[in-house]
Amino acid sequence: MKKQSRKVVIAGNWKMNKTRPEAAELAKQLADVAKAPNVEVVVCVPFTNLETVVNEFSLAAVKVGAQNVHFAKSGAFTGEISTDMLCELGVQYVIIGHSERRQYFGETDATVNSRTKAALDAGLTPLMCIGELLEEREAGITEEVLARQTKLAFAGFTAEEVCKTVIAYEPVWAIGTGKTATAAQAGEACGFIRGVVAKLYGADVADAVTIQYGGSMNAQNAAELLAQEDVDGGLIGGASLVAEDFKAIIKAAVDGN
Ligand code: PEP
């Protein structure tokens, strides 16, 4: 399958930013994003903004995502949110295993696996994040890390489940640092991850799965990153908080598709 036949996903990650009025304002500025064949636009917002943003986008082409979800259906998990809670609100995507969750909140490959499975079971599309630390890249073990994270994230998954998952390759050293992987580095790592999926599930599954790049993607570098054969979209933090910049990235994806 050629790059052109894979779904491109441009997803904003608002992280812990925006009160409800601020979220409504940014959503209003994005509501005129046009529907484009094969390019899905998503914004992943704090839990407190989900309802506001779902309402703002009720007639828009933009989909809404959360930034985490628990693996249990319900119960004594103070501070957590279930898949049912997200689905009932009209949420369609969820980020899982973001490096900030791994770094600050004890997320592991095992919890990434459980949360991704729960999301898929509920009909949510997981944006499942993997990526190496700077010291891992410098030690020459990037591929080892990516292979391990991919294998553990998908342990016990069917081919169909893998196809429904969006993989976000996010080198940790490039997130929120202003340091972007070069287009070649991003393309190489996404291609390597696709190769790991191919070994585990076969070439058809690997060819079909969407693999995003994330890490300081912006209006200036998006076109070059998105043009890479194995890069099928972006997970965008900082630049997704400015409507003009996020729209420029969406345009780069649409124009390049
Ligand atoms: C992210 O939050 O996933 C991200 C890639 O952030 P930034 O674009 O700010 O590096």
Boltz pocket constraint, residues with backbone or C-beta under 6 A from the ligand:
constraints:
  - pocket:
      binder: B
      contacts: [[A, 13], [A, 15], [A, 170], [A, 174], [A, 175], [A, 176], [A, 177], [A, 178], [A, 214], [A, 215], [A, 216], [A, 217], [A, 235], [A, 236], [A, 237], [A, 238], [A, 239]]
      max_distance: 6.0
